Amino acid sequence: MHEWSLMQAVVEALLEFAGRNGFSRISRVVVEVNEVSQLEEDILREAYSVLTENTIAEGSTLVIEKVPARFTCNSCGYTFSLEEARRALERLGEYAIPDEEGTLDMPTHYIPAVIHGFLRCPRCGSRDIWADMTSSLRVKAVEGER
């Protein structure tokens, strides 16, 4: 469960941040999730809830904001969304990786940056694509009491 290890890193960073900044309680955390990473919100929420038990973040609100990936063709200048790129991504099925439950995950779930190797511009077919996407999971805001 990729989501658990990512959320563990987030919680550890939150607690370290709170300690350095004199927080006595964390009440709300906003994270951004890049749509290319295909992270499951339910698993992220479960991991957050369990990993914050008996900490100053226990019971805090986790807000998950999806960040759309945007791609621009360096050849023709066309800008497109992940939805437009889905046809090219369907080929990823042959590269699927089975997880612990036997479900098949796309390589972009583990390493979103590999999407470049599979994309073609929907307009001109070029593989020279620039991706405007954040990291898989990023803390955007932390609220709490000091």
Residue pairs with C-beta under 8 A, 6 or more apart in sequence:
1 43
1 47
1 99
1 100
2 39
2 105
2 109
2 110
3 39
3 40
3 43
3 44
3 47
4 43
4 47
6 39
6 44
6 136
6 137
7 44
7 47
7 48
7 51
7 137
8 47
8 51
10 29
10 31
10 48
10 137
10 139
11 48
11 51
11 52
11 55
11 57
13 139
14 26
14 29
14 57
14 139
14 142
15 55
15 56
15 57
17 23
17 142
18 26
18 56
18 57
18 142
18 144
21 146
22 146
23 56
23 142
23 144
23 145
23 146
24 56
24 144
24 145
24 146
25 56
25 57
25 60
25 144
25 145
26 52
26 56
26 57
26 60
26 142
26 143
26 144
27 60
27 61
27 143
27 144
27 145
28 60
28 61
28 63
28 141
28 142
28 143
28 144
29 48
29 57
29 60
29 61
29 62
29 63
29 139
29 141
29 142
29 143
30 63
30 65
30 139
30 140
30 141
30 142
31 44
31 62
31 63
31 64
31 65
31 137
31 138
31 139
31 140
32 65
32 66
32 67
32 134
32 137
32 138
32 140
33 39
33 41
33 44
33 64
33 65
33 66
33 67
33 136
33 137
34 67
34 69
34 112
34 133
34 134
34 135
34 136
34 137
35 66
35 67
35 68
35 69
35 82
36 69
36 82
36 108
36 112
36 115
36 131
36 133
36 136
37 108
37 109
37 112
37 136
37 137
38 105
38 106
38 108
38 109
39 109
39 136
39 137
41 64
44 62
44 64
44 137
45 62
45 64
48 62
49 62
52 58
52 59
52 60
56 144
60 144
65 140
67 133
67 134
68 81
68 82
69 81
69 82
69 115
69 131
69 132
69 133
70 79
70 80
70 81
70 131
70 132
70 133
71 79
71 80
71 81
71 82
71 85
71 119
71 129
71 130
71 131
71 132
72 78
72 79
72 80
72 129
72 130
72 132
73 79
73 80
73 121
73 123
73 124
73 126
73 128
73 129
73 130
74 126
74 128
74 129
74 130
75 121
75 124
75 126
75 128
76 121
76 123
76 124
76 126
78 121
78 122
78 123
78 124
80 121
80 122
80 123
82 89
84 122
85 115
85 119
85 122
87 122
88 118
88 119
88 120
88 122
89 106
89 108
89 115
89 118
89 119
91 118
92 106
92 107
92 108
92 118
93 104
93 106
95 106
95 107
96 104
96 105
96 106
96 107
97 104
97 105
97 106
97 107
97 109
97 110
98 104
98 105
99 105
107 114
108 114
108 115
108 118
112 133
112 136
113 131
115 131
116 127
116 129
116 131
119 127
119 129
119 131
120 126
120 127
120 129
121 127
121 128
121 129
